Amino acid sequence: MAKISDLVEAMIKQMIEQNNGVVEITRGELADRVNCVPSQINYVLSTRFTNGQGYLVESRRGGGGWIRIRRVSLETPTRYLMHTINALGSQISEHQADVLIRNFLDYEIVSPTVARLLHAATSDKALHEINIEKRDLVRMTLLKNILASLIVTTI
């Protein structure tokens, strides 16, 4: 069975797709649909719908509050990859990298073969010899370099 986070992510992506790249919903409404607490929705939004992953999230809290999630439209894979590289920080966890790579695959920015290679290169298994305190930094350096090489090959 999929994790709640995966179900929430899939549901939001489906709603975005059905509504021409933008969806507006309340945390409570979405939490009720998935039978979870609103804080789980916040977690999914903050980890899987970030600017670096090609989304703009706006929200208003309180009574009558809402969340608006908009997929950033970047016409070409090259522009999407450039946007991603510029939006990424200096470190990334294995989970965050996996989510990012899954987005690349979902939006056909990379092929399934390239996605598998990205997963393999950024996995904890591949980086197990790296000191754990530096692992996320090395993972980000690898990921950015690989993405930059993909940009060069797509131009």
C-alpha positions in Angstrom: 0.0 0.0 0.0 1.3 3.5 -0.9 2.1 5.9 1.8 -0.3 8.7 2.6 2.2 11.2 1.2 2.3 9.4 -2.1 -1.5 9.3 -2.3 -1.8 13.0 -1.5 0.8 13.9 -4.1 -0.9 11.7 -6.8 -4.3 13.2 -6.0 -3.0 16.8 -6.2 -1.1 16.1 -9.5 -4.3 14.6 -10.9 -6.3 17.6 -9.9 -3.7 19.9 -11.4 -3.7 18.0 -14.7 -7.6 18.0 -14.8 -7.6 21.8 -14.2 -5.2 23.0 -16.8 -2.1 23.3 -14.5 -3.7 25.0 -11.5 -5.9 23.8 -8.6 -7.4 25.6 -5.6 -8.5 23.6 -2.6 -8.6 23.8 1.2 -6.2 21.7 3.4 -9.2 20.4 5.4 -11.1 19.3 2.2 -8.0 17.5 0.9 -7.3 15.9 4.3 -10.9 14.6 4.4 -10.6 13.1 1.0 -7.4 11.2 1.9 -8.4 10.6 5.6 -5.4 12.3 7.1 -4.6 15.3 9.2 -4.1 18.7 7.6 -0.4 18.8 8.7 0.2 15.8 6.4 -1.0 18.0 3.5 1.4 20.7 4.6 4.3 18.2 4.6 3.4 17.0 1.1 3.2 20.6 -0.2 6.5 21.6 1.4 8.4 18.6 0.1 6.8 17.6 -3.2 5.4 20.9 -4.6 8.3 23.3 -4.3 9.5 25.9 -6.7 12.5 23.8 -7.6 10.1 21.0 -8.6 8.2 23.2 -11.0 5.3 24.4 -8.7 4.1 27.7 -7.3 2.1 27.2 -4.1 0.1 30.1 -2.7 -2.0 29.8 0.5 -4.2 31.8 2.8 -4.7 30.4 6.3 -7.7 30.8 8.6 -11.4 30.6 8.0 -12.1 30.4 4.3 -8.4 29.7 3.7 -7.2 28.0 0.6 -4.2 26.5 -1.2 -3.6 27.3 -4.9 -1.0 25.1 -6.6 0.2 26.0 -10.0 2.5 24.1 -12.2 5.2 26.4 -13.6 5.0 26.3 -17.4 8.5 26.0 -18.8 8.2 25.3 -22.5 11.3 23.1 -23.0 13.1 20.4 -21.0 16.2 22.7 -21.1 14.4 25.6 -19.5 12.8 23.2 -16.9 16.2 21.8 -16.0 17.8 25.3 -15.8 15.0 26.5 -13.6 15.5 23.4 -11.3 19.3 23.9 -11.0 18.8 27.6 -10.1 16.1 26.8 -7.6 18.0 24.0 -5.8 20.1 24.8 -2.7 23.3 23.2 -1.5 22.0 20.0 -0.1 19.4 17.4 -0.9 18.2 14.2 0.8 17.8 10.9 -1.0 14.0 11.3 -0.6 14.0 14.8 -2.0 16.1 13.7 -4.9 13.7 10.8 -5.6 10.7 13.2 -5.7 12.5 15.6 -8.0 13.5 12.7 -10.4 10.0 11.3 -10.3 8.7 14.8 -11.4 11.3 14.8 -14.3 9.9 11.5 -15.4 6.2 12.5 -15.0 6.7 15.6 -17.1 8.9 13.7 -19.7 11.9 15.8 -19.0 14.0 12.7 -18.8 13.6 9.2 -20.1 13.0 6.2 -17.8 16.6 5.1 -18.4 18.0 8.5 -17.4 15.7 8.5 -14.3 17.0 5.1 -13.2 20.6 6.4 -13.6 19.8 9.6 -11.6 18.3 7.4 -8.8 21.3 5.1 -8.8 23.8 8.0 -8.8 22.0 9.9 -5.9 21.1 6.9 -3.8 22.4 6.4 -0.2 23.7 3.1 -1.5 25.9 4.8 -4.0 27.1 7.4 -1.5 27.6 5.1 1.5 31.3 5.7 1.6 30.7 9.4 2.0 30.6 10.8 5.6 26.9 11.0 6.5 27.3 14.7 7.4 28.5 15.5 3.8 26.3 13.0 2.0 23.5 15.4 1.1 26.0 18.0 -0.1 27.7 15.5 -2.3 24.3 14.2 -3.6 23.4 17.8 -4.6 26.7 18.4 -6.3 26.3 15.2 -8.3 22.7 15.9 -9.2 23.4 19.5 -10.4 26.3 18.3 -12.5 24.3 15.6 -14.1 21.4 18.0 -14.8 23.8 20.5 -16.3 25.2 17.8 -18.6 21.6 16.9 -19.7 21.1 20.6 -20.6 24.2 20.6 -22.7 23.1 17.4 -24.5 19.6 18.8 -25.2 20.7 22.1 -26.8 
